[in-house]
Amino acid sequence: MLTTRKRTQLETVLAEYDADSAWFATPPAFAWLTGGGNNVVSLADDTGVAAVGYDGEDVVLVADHIEADRLREEELAVDATVREFDWYDETLESAVGELATGDAVADFDLPGAETVRVPTRTFPLTDAERERYRDLSRETTEVVERVARDVTPVMTERGAAADLAHGLRQRKIDPLVVLVGGADRSQRYRHFTPGDATLDEYATLTVVGRRGGLHACVTRTVAFETPEWLPDRFAATQRVAATALRATQRVGRDGGTAGDVFDAIRDAYAAVGYPEEWHEHHQGGMTGYGGREWFARPDGEDAVTLGSAYAWNPTIQGTKVEDTALVTEADVELLTVTGEWPTTSVDPVGDGAALELPAVMSRD
């Protein structure tokens, strides 16, 4: 059933574009409207195999007869009228075009309709979305932490990445990003796409997993022979991460922007003794139905919405801290936690109470 809150969000889309109906076929928007449905068959396609629309009253799913029954039975968490067409007679665009009367908007190339992006970045997560997010984040983290506990110094980055992808797939989680950096490449690159190098002294594992349209972002570090510099740098990176999370809460309360959070992050790098490190990698931002709904940048104007998910990922050479958190007026809830990984109480730089953040797992 379409909840009152989701219906209100859809009405907001119609009002924003002065439209009579809105149609969505990109996988993130399809999942957002259907309660986590998946319209993907080929990962190479930007548009899925079905579209879903809203006309102010009803939700309508449009698909050819190859896909309609499966989508109806397995991918719809909302009540919807299903309109089928023959794959050999029509395209998805022409079938939707017959139904999209009046002024229509769409997030795919629909003749006669204005092309839009679903403004999920402005919508707080619904209660149902929060529960799905908690499950996804916990399960994604369980996979990452299990692999991190099992890897060895002689394992290759590519081998560890294969274990991560396999574990995620077993839980019906799409492994959108899988990065594994051993001791050498973690220090040389911020995006350590897996290679044939062995892990050696320590390893950093980063994953973005997607299920039901939502994205869980998590990074963990495991050390076999802890480099002398690692504890201090990692602790500094943790402080930047804690600052980013607390600043998100403060800026959201004040009705501020992504640029305001970025200012706090930049100040935190300076306070921990690494004033230039923010130049070397993006700092993250709001997540949800995109890996990042927006990235924080200097003077960024995106709204910081409370009740949404955020994934900040500060780095200092050789270290990275990243978790997914639900930030509300009352709480910063780390979603990517299992209770099975070491943590540290971390004081942010000038922004609120300490947070318990994942630490380096030492296997010395």
C-alpha positions in Angstrom: 0.0 0.0 0.0 1.2 3.5 -0.8 1.8 5.2 2.5 0.5 8.7 3.2 4.1 10.0 3.5 5.1 8.5 0.1 2.0 9.8 -1.5 2.9 13.3 -0.1 6.3 12.9 -1.6 4.8 12.1 -5.0 2.4 15.0 -4.8 5.5 17.2 -4.1 7.1 16.0 -7.3 3.9 16.7 -9.3 3.6 20.2 -7.8 7.3 21.0 -8.3 7.0 20.4 -12.0 3.3 21.4 -12.4 2.7 17.9 -13.9 -0.3 15.6 -14.2 1.8 12.5 -13.9 5.3 11.4 -13.2 7.0 8.3 -14.6 10.2 6.6 -13.5 12.3 3.8 -15.1 15.8 4.4 -13.7 16.5 1.8 -11.1 16.9 4.2 -8.1 13.6 6.0 -8.8 11.8 2.7 -9.5 13.0 1.3 -6.2 12.0 4.6 -4.4 8.4 4.5 -5.6 7.8 0.7 -5.4 9.1 0.2 -1.9 12.4 -1.4 -3.0 11.5 -3.0 -6.3 14.2 -3.9 -8.8 13.6 -3.3 -12.6 17.2 -4.2 -13.6 18.0 -7.1 -16.0 21.2 -5.8 -17.5 23.6 -3.8 -15.4 24.8 -2.1 -18.6 21.5 -0.2 -19.1 20.7 3.1 -17.4 17.0 2.4 -17.7 15.3 -0.7 -16.3 12.9 -3.0 -18.1 9.8 -1.4 -16.6 8.5 2.0 -15.6 6.2 3.0 -12.7 4.1 6.1 -12.7 1.8 8.2 -10.5 -1.1 10.3 -11.7 -2.3 11.9 -8.5 -4.4 8.9 -7.6 -3.0 5.5 -8.7 0.4 3.9 -9.1 0.8 2.2 -12.5 3.5 -0.3 -13.5 4.2 -0.7 -17.2 6.1 -3.7 -18.5 6.2 -6.0 -21.4 4.7 -9.5 -21.0 8.1 -11.0 -20.5 8.6 -9.1 -17.3 5.1 -8.2 -16.0 4.3 -11.4 -14.0 7.7 -11.5 -12.2 7.6 -7.8 -11.3 4.0 -8.1 -10.1 4.8 -11.1 -7.9 8.3 -10.3 -6.7 9.1 -6.6 -6.9 6.1 -4.6 -5.9 5.6 -3.5 -2.2 2.9 -1.1 -3.1 -0.5 -1.6 -4.7 -0.3 -0.9 -8.4 -2.2 -1.4 -11.6 -0.1 -3.4 -14.1 -0.3 -2.5 -17.8 1.3 -5.1 -20.1 2.4 -4.7 -23.7 3.8 -7.1 -26.3 7.6 -6.7 -26.6 7.3 -7.1 -30.4 4.6 -4.4 -30.9 5.8 -1.6 -28.6 8.7 -0.2 -26.6 8.6 0.8 -23.0 8.6 4.5 -24.1 5.7 4.1 -26.5 3.6 2.1 -23.9 4.2 4.7 -21.2 3.5 7.5 -23.7 0.0 6.2 -24.3 -0.8 6.5 -20.6 1.0 9.7 -19.9 -1.7 12.1 -20.8 -1.6 15.8 -20.0 1.7 17.3 -18.7 4.0 14.5 -17.8 7.5 14.3 -16.4 9.8 11.3 -16.5 13.3 10.4 -15.4 14.0 8.7 -18.8 13.7 9.7 -22.4 9.9 9.9 -22.8 8.8 11.8 -25.9 6.6 14.8 -24.9 7.6 14.7 -21.2 10.0 16.9 -19.3 13.0 14.9 -18.1 13.5 15.2 -14.3 15.4 13.6 -11.5 13.4 12.3 -8.5 14.3 14.7 -5.7 15.0 11.9 -3.1 17.8 14.1 -1.7 15.1 16.4 -0.2 12.9 13.7 1.2 13.6 12.2 4.7 13.5 8.4 4.7 10.2 6.8 5.6 9.9 4.4 8.6 9.8 1.5 6.2 12.9 2.7 4.3 14.8 3.1 7.6 14.1 -0.5 8.6 15.2 -1.7 5.2 18.3 0.5 5.5 19.2 -1.0 8.9 18.9 -4.5 7.5 21.0 -3.8 4.4 23.7 -1.9 6.3 24.1 -4.6 8.9 24.3 -7.4 6.4 26.7 -5.5 4.2 28.9 -4.8 7.2 28.8 -8.5 8.3 30.2 -9.5 4.9 33.0 -6.9 5.0 34.0 -7.7 8.5 33.9 -11.5 7.9 36.2 -11.1 4.9 38.5 -8.7 6.8 38.8 -11.3 9.6 39.6 -14.1 7.1 42.1 -12.4 4.8 45.8 -13.1 5.1 48.9 -11.0 4.3 49.7 -13.3 1.3 46.2 -13.0 -0.2 45.9 -10.7 -3.3 43.7 -7.6 -3.4 41.7 -9.3 -6.2 41.2 -12.4 -4.2 39.8 -10.5 -1.2 37.6 -8.5 -3.6 36.2 -11.7 -5.0 35.3 -12.9 -1.5 33.5 -9.6 -0.8 31.5 -9.7 -4.0 30.5 -13.3 -3.5 29.4 -12.7 0.1 27.3 -9.7 -0.9 25.7 -11.6 -3.8 24.7 -14.4 -1.5 22.7 -11.9 0.5 21.1 -10.4 -2.6 23.2 -7.3 -2.3 24.6 -5.7 -5.5 28.4 -5.1 -5.0 28.4 -1.7 -6.7 31.8 -0.7 -5.4 34.4 -3.1 -4.1 37.9 -1.7 -3.3 40.7 -3.5 -1.6 44.1 -1.9 -1.0 47.0 -3.6 0.5 49.8 -1.9 2.4 51.5 -0.5 -0.7 48.5 0.6 -2.9 46.4 1.9 0.1 49.2 4.5 0.6 49.6 5.5 -3.0 45.9 5.7 -4.2 42.7 6.9 -2.6 40.6 4.6 -4.9 42.5 1.3 -4.7 40.7 -0.7 -7.3 41.8 -4.3 -6.6 45.0 -5.5 -8.3 47.3 -8.5 -8.1 49.4 -7.1 -5.3 49.4 -9.0 -2.0 48.0 -7.3 1.1 51.2 -7.6 3.2 51.2 -5.4 6.4 47.6 -4.2 6.4 44.5 -3.9 4.2 41.7 -1.5 3.6 38.4 -2.9 2.4 35.7 -0.6 1.0 32.2 -1.6 -0.2 29.1 0.1 -1.5 26.3 -2.4 -1.5 22.8 -1.9 -2.9 19.6 -3.6 -2.2 16.0 -2.4 -2.7 17.5 0.8 -4.3 19.3 1.8 -1.0 23.1 2.1 -0.7 25.2 1.0 2.3 28.8 2.4 2.3 31.4 0.9 4.7 35.2 0.7 5.0 37.2 -1.5 7.4 40.9 -1.7 8.0 42.8 -4.8 9.3 46.4 -4.8 10.3 48.7 -7.9 10.3 51.9 -6.0 11.2 50.8 -2.5 12.2 52.9 0.2 10.6 54.3 2.7 13.1 52.4 5.6 11.5 49.0 3.9 11.2 47.5 4.4 14.7 48.0 8.2 14.7 46.8 8.8 11.2 43.8 6.6 11.6 42.9 8.3 14.9 43.1 11.7 13.1 40.9 10.4 10.2 38.4 9.1 12.8 38.1 12.6 14.3 37.4 14.1 10.9 34.7 11.4 10.4 33.1 12.1 13.8 33.2 15.9 13.1 31.4 15.3 9.8 28.6 13.3 11.4 28.1 15.8 14.3 28.3 18.8 11.9 25.6 17.1 9.7 23.3 17.0 12.7 24.0 20.6 13.7 23.7 22.0 10.2 20.5 20.0 9.6 19.0 21.5 12.7 20.0 25.0 11.5 18.6 24.5 8.0 22.1 24.8 6.5 23.8 23.4 3.4 26.4 20.8 2.3 28.9 23.7 2.2 28.4 24.3 5.9 29.3 20.7 6.7 32.3 20.9 4.3 33.6 23.9 6.3 33.5 21.8 9.5 35.3 18.9 7.7 38.0 21.2 6.4 38.5 22.8 9.8 38.8 19.4 11.3 41.6 18.3 9.0 43.5 21.4 10.0 42.8 20.8 13.7 44.2 17.2 13.6 47.4 18.4 11.8 46.6 17.5 8.1 45.2 20.8 6.6 45.8 19.8 3.0 44.5 16.2 3.0 40.9 17.1 2.1 42.2 18.0 -1.4 43.2 14.4 -2.1 39.7 12.7 -2.0 36.0 13.7 -1.9 34.6 13.7 1.6 31.3 11.9 0.9 27.8 13.3 1.6 24.2 12.2 1.6 23.4 8.7 0.5 20.2 6.8 0.0 18.9 6.0 -3.5 22.3 7.0 -4.9 25.7 6.0 -3.8 25.9 9.7 -2.9 22.8 11.9 -3.5 25.2 14.8 -3.2 28.9 15.3 -2.4 29.9 18.0 0.1 32.0 20.7 -1.7 33.1 24.2 -0.8 30.1 26.4 -1.0 27.9 23.4 -1.8 24.2 24.5 -1.8 22.5 21.1 -1.3 20.2 21.0 1.7 21.2 18.9 4.7 18.0 17.0 5.4 17.5 15.4 8.8 16.0 11.9 8.8 18.3 11.0 5.9 21.3 8.8 5.5 24.9 10.1 5.2 28.2 8.4 4.3 31.3 10.5 5.0 34.6 9.1 4.0 37.6 11.2 5.1 41.1 10.0 4.2 44.6 10.7 5.3 47.3 9.0 3.3 47.0 5.3 3.9 43.9 5.5 6.0 40.2 5.8 5.4 37.1 5.9 7.7 33.6 5.3 6.3 30.3 4.3 7.6 26.6 4.9 6.8 24.6 6.8 9.4 21.0 7.9 9.9 21.1 11.4 11.1 18.0 12.8 12.9 17.3 15.7 15.2 17.8 13.4 18.2 20.5 10.9 17.1 23.4 9.9 14.9 22.7 6.2 14.4 25.5 4.3 12.8 23.8 1.7 10.6 27.0 -0.1 9.5 27.7 -1.7 12.8 27.5 -5.3 14.0 28.9 -5.3 17.5 31.6 -7.7 16.4 34.3 -5.2 15.4 36.6 -3.1 17.7 35.5 0.5 18.2 36.9 3.7 19.7 35.2 6.6 21.4 36.0 9.6 19.2 35.7 13.3 20.0 34.7 15.5 17.1 36.4 18.8 16.6 34.1 21.4 18.2 30.9 19.7 17.3 28.9 17.8 19.9 29.4 14.6 21.9 31.8 11.7 21.2 30.8 8.9 18.8 31.8 5.3 19.0 33.5 4.5 15.6 35.0 1.4 14.2 38.8 1.1 14.8 41.6 -0.8 13.1 41.4 -4.5 13.8 44.9 -5.6 14.8 45.9 -9.1 14.0 49.6 -8.6 15.0 
